[in-house]
C-alpha cells in the first residue's frame, strides 16, 4: 500500500474575511442602486432632454459632436456621483491591508479609467446612433453584429493596449517555470506568445494569474505577488485550471451564450425604444440620443435578471476547469494549497452562504473546490491500491 500525504483541511473563514466581503457586497449593491437611480431620475425628470439640448447647442447642430458632448456629460455626472463609493472602496482595501496603492496613484488610475471609458463609450454610442439614423428598422440586428465584433477585438487588444496602461509587465525571468508553463499550455493545445511577470504588488497585495488574449496576443500573466509566495507546483496548478477553460472551449461557448443574450437584449431595446417614441411620446425620434439612459436601463435590468443563471453557468465551467487541472498535474495537493493560500491572501470567503454563492459568485466556493480535489485524490488512491 502506498503512503499518502494528509491534505490540509479548509479552515473556517475569519471574522475579518466575513466583514470585508460583507462590506464589498453592500458597496456593490449601493453602486447598482445609485446607477439605476440615476438612469430613472434622468428619464422621469426630463433631465436627459436638458443634457441633449446643452449638447446640441455646444455642438452647433453637429449631430456626431453633440452625441460626444452628451456622452461626456453623462460620464462626468456618473463619475461625480460614484466617486465617494470608489474612494471608500480604495480606503477599504487599505483598511484590510490588501492594497499598496498611494492616493495619487489611485487618482491617476481613476483619470485614466475615465478617459478610456469616454473613448470606448463614444465609439459605441456613435456607432449605435448612426445605425439607428440610417437603418431604423434593422439597427438592432446590425448593432448586435458590430457589438460581437468589438468584443472579440477588445479581447485581442486588451493585453497589449489596455492592461499596460495600468500595470507594468515584463518577460518572466524564471526559465524553468516558464518552460513548465509552456509545456503545460502545449499539452492543452494552445500556443502562448509569452509568459509575463505582472507587477501587481505596486498597487495590491492580492495574488492572481491569467491566460489572456486571443491569437497573436495569447499570453500568460503571473502577478509578482503570486511568484513571490507560491511554489512552482502551485503556480502550475493555478495555470492548469486556466488552461482547462481553453480545453473545454469555454471562451467560445461563452461568446455564443453572450451572443444569444445580446441579440435578445438588442431586440428588447428596440421594442422598448419604439414604445417610448410611438406610444408614450417620450422622445421625438428613435435617433434622439436623449433616450440613451433608457437603452442603458434595459441592459441593466436584463443583466440583473440573468445574473444568477449566468453565474451558475460560470460555476459549471469553473468546475470543469478544476477537473482538467486535477488530471493535468502530478498531484492535487498544490491545487489545494494554492486555493487556501489565495483565499487567505485575497481575503476571499471559503464558505459563503448559499444565497450569496447562488446570486453573486461566478466561481464555486473555495471549500467546495477543495472538497472536489480531495474527493478526486481519494478516488485515485483507491484506484491505485486496487
C-alpha positions in Angstrom: 0.0 0.0 0.0 1.3 3.5 -0.9 1.9 6.1 1.7 -0.1 9.2 1.1 0.2 12.7 2.4 -2.5 14.2 4.5 -4.2 17.1 2.8 -4.7 20.2 4.9 -8.4 20.8 5.7 -10.1 24.0 4.7 -10.1 26.4 7.7 -13.2 28.4 8.6 -13.5 32.0 7.3 -12.0 34.5 9.7 -14.3 37.3 11.1 -12.1 39.7 9.2 -12.8 37.9 5.9 -16.5 37.8 6.7 -16.6 41.6 7.4 -14.6 42.5 4.4 -16.8 40.5 2.0 -20.0 41.7 3.6 -18.9 45.3 3.1 -17.9 44.6 -0.5 -21.4 43.2 -1.2 -23.1 46.3 0.3 -20.8 48.5 -1.8 -21.8 46.6 -4.9 -25.4 46.9 -4.0 -25.1 50.6 -3.4 -23.3 51.1 -6.7 -26.1 49.3 -8.5 -28.8 51.3 -6.8 -27.1 54.6 -7.4 -26.5 53.8 -11.1 -30.1 52.6 -11.5 -31.5 55.6 -9.7 -29.5 58.0 -11.9 -31.0 56.5 -15.0 -34.5 56.6 -13.6 -34.1 60.2 -12.5 -32.7 61.3 -15.9 -35.7 59.8 -17.6 -38.6 60.7 -15.3 -37.5 64.3 -14.7 -36.6 65.0 -18.4 -33.1 66.0 -17.4 -31.8 63.7 -20.2 -33.5 66.1 -22.6 -31.9 69.1 -21.0 -28.4 67.4 -21.4 -29.3 66.8 -25.0 -30.2 70.4 -25.6 -27.0 71.6 -24.0 -25.0 69.2 -26.2 -26.7 70.3 -29.3 -26.1 74.0 -28.5 -22.5 73.3 -27.7 -22.1 71.3 -31.0 -23.8 74.0 -33.2 -26.2 71.4 -34.6 -23.4 68.9 -35.5 -25.1 65.6 -34.6 -22.0 63.5 -34.0 -20.3 66.1 -31.9 -23.5 66.6 -29.9 -23.5 62.8 -29.2 -20.0 63.1 -27.9 -20.8 66.0 -25.7 -23.8 64.2 -24.3 -21.8 61.1 -23.5 -19.1 63.3 -21.9 -21.7 65.0 -19.6 -23.3 61.7 -18.7 -20.0 60.1 -17.8 -18.9 63.1 -15.8 -22.2 63.1 -13.8 -21.9 59.4 -13.2 -18.3 59.8 -12.1 -19.1 62.6 -9.7 -21.9 60.6 -8.1 -19.9 57.4 -8.0 -16.6 58.8 -6.7 -17.5 58.7 -3.0 -18.1 54.9 -3.2 -15.0 54.4 -5.3 -12.9 56.3 -2.7 -14.5 54.3 0.1 -13.5 51.1 -1.8 -10.0 52.4 -2.1 -9.8 53.1 1.7 -11.4 49.7 2.4 -8.6 47.8 0.7 -6.1 49.7 2.8 -8.0 49.1 6.0 -7.8 45.4 5.4 -4.2 45.6 4.4 -4.9 44.5 0.8 -3.5 47.5 -1.0 -0.2 49.1 -1.6 -1.5 51.9 -3.8 -1.0 55.5 -2.9 -3.7 58.1 -3.2 -2.0 59.9 -6.0 -1.7 56.7 -8.0 -5.3 55.9 -7.4 -6.4 59.3 -8.6 -4.3 58.8 -11.8 -5.9 55.4 -12.4 -9.3 57.0 -12.0 -8.5 59.7 -14.5 -7.1 57.1 -17.0 -10.3 54.9 -16.5 -12.4 58.0 -17.2 -10.6 58.8 -20.4 -10.6 55.1 -21.6 -14.3 54.9 -20.7 -15.0 58.1 -22.6 -13.2 56.8 -25.8 -14.9 53.4 -25.7 -18.4 54.8 -24.8 -18.1 57.4 -27.6 -17.2 54.8 -30.2 -20.1 52.5 -29.1 -22.7 55.3 -28.8 -21.7 57.0 -32.1 -22.0 53.7 -33.9 -25.3 52.9 -32.2 -27.0 56.1 -33.2 -25.5 56.1 -36.7 -27.2 52.8 -37.2 -30.5 54.0 -35.7 -30.5 57.0 -38.0 -29.6 55.1 -41.2 -31.3 51.8 -40.6 -34.2 52.4 -38.1 -35.9 49.1 -38.8 -32.9 46.8 -38.5 -30.4 48.8 -36.4 -30.6 46.3 -33.6 -29.5 43.4 -35.7 -26.6 45.3 -37.2 -25.7 46.7 -33.8 -25.6 43.1 -32.5 -23.1 42.0 -35.1 -21.0 45.1 -34.6 -21.0 44.5 -30.8 -19.8 41.0 -31.1 -17.0 42.1 -33.4 -16.0 44.8 -30.9 -16.0 42.2 -28.0 -13.6 39.9 -30.0 -11.4 42.8 -31.0 -11.2 44.0 -27.4 -10.2 40.5 -26.1 -7.4 40.6 -28.6 -6.1 44.1 -27.9 -6.6 44.3 -24.1 -3.4 42.5 -23.1 -1.2 44.7 -25.4 -3.1 48.0 -25.2 -5.3 48.3 -22.1 -3.5 46.3 -19.4 -0.2 48.1 -19.8 -1.9 51.5 -19.2 -2.5 50.4 -15.6 0.3 47.9 -14.8 3.9 47.1 -15.8 4.7 43.8 -17.4 8.0 42.2 -18.2 9.0 38.7 -19.6 9.3 36.1 -16.9 13.0 35.5 -16.0 12.4 32.1 -14.3 13.3 29.9 -17.3 12.4 26.6 -15.6 9.0 27.8 -14.6 8.4 29.4 -18.0 9.3 26.0 -19.6 6.9 24.1 -17.4 4.1 26.5 -18.2 4.7 26.5 -21.9 4.8 22.7 -21.9 1.6 22.6 -19.9 0.0 25.0 -22.5 1.1 22.9 -25.4 -0.4 19.8 -23.8 -3.6 21.7 -23.6 -3.5 22.5 -27.3 -2.9 26.2 -27.1 0.1 28.3 -28.1 1.1 31.2 -25.9 3.2 34.1 -27.2 5.0 34.7 -23.9 5.0 34.4 -20.2 5.0 37.7 -18.3 5.5 38.9 -14.8 2.7 41.3 -13.8 3.8 44.0 -11.3 0.6 43.8 -9.3 2.4 44.5 -6.0 2.8 48.2 -6.9 -0.9 48.5 -6.2 -2.2 45.4 -4.5 -1.2 42.7 -2.1 -3.6 40.2 -3.7 -2.4 37.4 -6.0 -3.6 36.5 -9.4 -2.8 34.9 -12.7 -4.4 34.6 -16.1 -4.3 33.3 -19.6 -5.2 36.4 -21.7 -5.7 37.5 -25.3 -6.6 35.7 -28.5 -4.4 34.5 -31.3 -1.2 36.6 -31.6 -1.8 38.3 -28.2 -2.3 35.0 -26.3 -0.1 35.2 -23.2 0.3 34.0 -19.6 0.5 36.7 -17.0 1.6 35.9 -13.4 1.4 38.5 -10.6 4.6 39.1 -8.8 2.6 38.6 -5.6 2.0 35.0 -6.8 5.6 34.4 -8.0 7.0 35.6 -4.6 4.7 33.5 -2.4 3.8 30.3 -4.3 5.8 27.3 -5.3 6.3 26.4 -9.0 4.0 23.4 -8.4 1.2 25.7 -7.0 1.6 28.2 -9.9 1.5 25.3 -12.4 -1.8 24.1 -10.8 -3.3 27.6 -11.0 -2.4 27.9 -14.7 -3.6 24.3 -15.3 -7.1 25.5 -14.2 -6.9 28.4 -16.6 -5.9 26.1 -19.4 -8.9 24.0 -18.6 -11.1 26.8 -19.9 -9.3 26.6 -23.2 -9.6 22.8 -23.4 -13.3 22.9 -22.8 -13.8 25.8 -25.2 -15.4 27.9 -22.5 -14.4 31.2 -24.2 -16.1 30.1 -27.5 -19.1 28.8 -25.6 -19.4 31.9 -23.6 -19.3 34.0 -26.8 -22.2 32.0 -28.1 -24.1 32.4 -24.9 -23.4 36.1 -24.8 -24.3 36.4 -28.5 -27.8 34.9 -27.7 -28.3 37.2 -24.7 -27.2 40.3 -26.6 -29.4 39.5 -29.6 -32.4 39.3 -27.2 -31.2 42.4 -25.5 -31.0 44.5 -28.7 -34.4 43.2 -29.8 -35.8 44.1 -26.4 -34.2 47.6 -26.5 -35.7 48.2 -30.0 -39.2 47.3 -28.7 -38.9 49.4 -25.6 -37.5 52.3 -27.6 -40.3 52.1 -30.2 -42.9 52.0 -27.4 -41.3 55.1 -25.7 -41.3 57.0 -29.0 -44.5 56.0 -30.7 -46.8 55.3 -27.7 -45.5 57.4 -24.9 -44.1 60.3 -26.9 -41.1 60.4 -24.5 -38.7 61.3 -27.4 -39.3 62.9 -30.8 -37.5 60.2 -32.8 -35.6 56.9 -32.4 -32.4 58.7 -33.1 -32.9 61.2 -30.3 -29.8 60.4 -28.2 -31.6 61.6 -25.1 -33.0 58.1 -25.0 -29.6 56.6 -24.2 -30.4 56.2 -20.5 -33.4 54.2 -21.5 -31.3 51.8 -23.5 -28.8 51.5 -20.7 -31.7 50.9 -18.3 -32.9 48.0 -20.4 -29.4 46.5 -20.4 -29.1 46.9 -16.7 -32.4 45.3 -15.8 -31.7 42.4 -18.2 -28.2 41.8 -16.8 -29.6 41.8 -13.2 -32.3 39.3 -14.0 -29.9 37.0 -15.8 -27.1 37.3 -13.3 -28.0 34.1 -11.2 -28.3 32.0 -14.3 -25.1 33.3 -15.8 -23.2 32.8 -12.6 -24.5 29.3 -12.4 -23.2 28.6 -15.9 -19.9 30.2 -15.0 -19.6 28.0 -11.8 -20.2 24.9 -14.0 -17.4 26.0 -16.3 -15.1 26.6 -13.3 -15.8 23.1 -12.0 -14.9 21.6 -15.4 -11.6 23.6 -15.5 -10.8 22.4 -12.0 -11.3 18.8 -13.1 -8.9 19.4 -16.0 -6.4 20.7 -13.6 -6.7 17.5 -11.4 -5.9 15.4 -14.5 -3.0 17.6 -15.7 -0.8 18.0 -12.6 1.1 15.3 -10.8 -0.8 15.8 -7.5 -3.8 17.8 -6.4 -2.0 18.9 -3.2 -0.5 22.1 -4.9 -4.0 23.0 -6.2 -5.5 22.7 -2.7 -2.7 24.6 -1.0 -2.9 27.3 -3.7 -6.6 27.7 -3.2 -6.2 28.0 0.6 -3.3 30.5 0.2 -5.2 32.6 -2.4 -8.2 32.7 -0.1 -6.1 33.9 2.8 -4.1 36.4 0.8 -7.1 37.8 -1.0 -9.4 37.6 2.0 -11.9 35.6 -0.1 -14.7 33.7 1.6 -14.2 30.0 1.5 -17.7 29.1 2.8 -20.1 31.9 1.7 -23.8 31.4 2.4 -25.8 29.5 -0.2 -27.7 32.6 -1.4 -24.6 34.7 -1.8 -22.9 32.0 -3.8 -26.0 31.4 -5.9 -26.6 35.1 -6.7 -23.2 36.7 -6.8 -20.4 34.2 -7.2 -19.0 33.3 -10.7 -16.8 30.6 -9.0 -17.8 27.8 -6.7 -17.0 28.3 -3.1 -13.4 27.5 -2.3 -14.4 25.0 0.3 -16.3 23.1 -2.5 -13.4 23.3 -4.9 -11.0 21.9 -2.3 -13.5 19.2 -1.4 -13.8 18.2 -5.0 -10.0 17.9 -5.3 -9.8 15.8 -2.1 -12.6 13.5 -3.5 -10.7 13.2 -6.8 -7.4 12.4 -4.9 -9.2 9.8 -2.8 -10.7 8.1 -5.8 -7.3 8.0 -7.5 -5.6 6.5 -4.4 -8.4 3.8 -4.3 -7.8 3.1 -8.0 -4.0 2.7 -7.4 -4.5 0.4 -4.4 -7.0 -1.8 -6.2 
